[in-house]
Amino acid sequence: MTGHAPALGTEQADLAAMLGAVVAGTDARLCDEKPGDVAAIRRQLAELGVWTLGASTDDSPAGDELTALAFACLARSWPALAWASVQAHTAVDVLGDTTISPGIQGGVTAVAVVDDNSAAVRLTLQNGRLSGCLDRIDPAGDRPHVMVLGHGAAWLLPPEVLRFESLRRTGLDGALTASAHLIKPIEEADVVINGVDTDSARIRLWLGAAAVAAGIADAAAETALRYSGEREQFGAPLTALPSVRDALLSAAGSASMALRQVLRPRDCSLWQAAAVVDSACEQALDTCARAVQAHGGYGYLTEYHVERMLRDAVSLRAACDVVNIRRAAAAKYAAFTTMDSGKDVA
């Protein structure tokens, strides 16, 4: 990680160094056209114990800070895989010790997790039978299982009951974004998981997305600073210009705020988690936009990468559907304030 992050402990620094070495030692650039490369890196991360680092079924699950750091570090180079790792963590927490969990933890079985509040979910339950489709999933894997978080229960749809259609999107190359259509109506009893703490699962999902956004912002701010320090104009680096320094500080400030709000204990409620992911996604967009501006016209060229970071930030915000997260959280917060309305506010 960079100086935008809080000071890392020994274990955190070792994890960041290990993930940095994995990225540096991988020649392949993740893309939808090479799903085999995506699957290979997913399995490699699983072999290193990182893919579901903080899942509750691990023998010694990592703390929230270490797990968030793993998401952020991955997102610096592979945001599509980082987002897929967040979903794998969430799915394993919901599934517990079931037959499918080892495959997910081993990076062999791809899984997508979506919230039924999302606009992408268009499933209908009638007479105990489920039909419809999901307009968007981002599993970073072929033929994934799809988990839909409801209220007190979840649906786990196996790939054999789904028809997948690839989708184009702005960023998150390697996410293998697709729509998933139920081939025919299925019995809810065959796919439902009852007694699930879906609010806790949503918190895990949303805070993970915030960590991914923070990692994208961190990489963008670092790239902008490095470019401005190396690029000369009028006989001096761009960093000699006060206006450039101010813009770089603003970008670094957004990245630092995003990292600091995810790399710390997060014993928070649903609406607080929603506020964190909303803020982190906006900070990532702001940082990436400033990084593109710092490169001038070159920022729009693919070889400078910052344009890809901006596209990744846009697609992440769409993938986790921040608009509907905000609406669901607002309803929760309104209920929270109503319950506390009889208390004095200092």
Buried (B, 14 or more C-beta within 10 A) or exposed (E): BBEBBBEBEEEBEEBBEBBBEBBEEBEEEBEBEBBEBBBBBBBBBBEBBBBBBBBBBEEEBBEBBBBBBBBBBBBBBBBBBBBBBBBBBBBBBBBEEEEBBEBBBBBEBBBBBBBBBBEBBEBEBEEEBBBBBBBBBBBBBBBBBBBBBBEEBBBBBBBEBBEBEEBEBBBBBBBBBBBBBBEEBBEBEEBBBEEBEBBBBBBBBBBBBBBBBBBBBBBBBBBBBEBBBEBEEEEEBBBBBEEBBEBBBBBBBBBBBBBEBBBEEBEBBBBBBBBBBBBBBBBBBBBBBBBBBBBEEBBEEEEBBBBBBBBBBBBBBBBBBBEBBBEBBEEBBEEBEEEEEEEEEE
